Amino acid sequence: MNYYGRYYRTKCVQTPRHLNKALAAWAQRKFKRLRRRERASMHWLGGIAQREPNLFVLWQLGVRPEAGS
């Protein structure tokens, strides 16, 4: 991450964002209340990221989903 982040910063940020989107899509499939609610699933994931910032390595690196209120 350090090597590619130095030379290909845009590519390094896109990959963890894709992983956050994949986690949100999983949550949409897992929980009925999040189905067809993409924004709500990202906010739900953001709430988890606030409570447990060390849960995933990409969250430890600072690439967290936006947190809901």
Secondary structure, 3 states (H helix, E strand, C coil): CHHHHHHCHHHHHHHHHHHHHHHHHHHHHHCHHHCCCHHHHHHHHHHHHHHCCCCCHHHHCCCCCCCCC
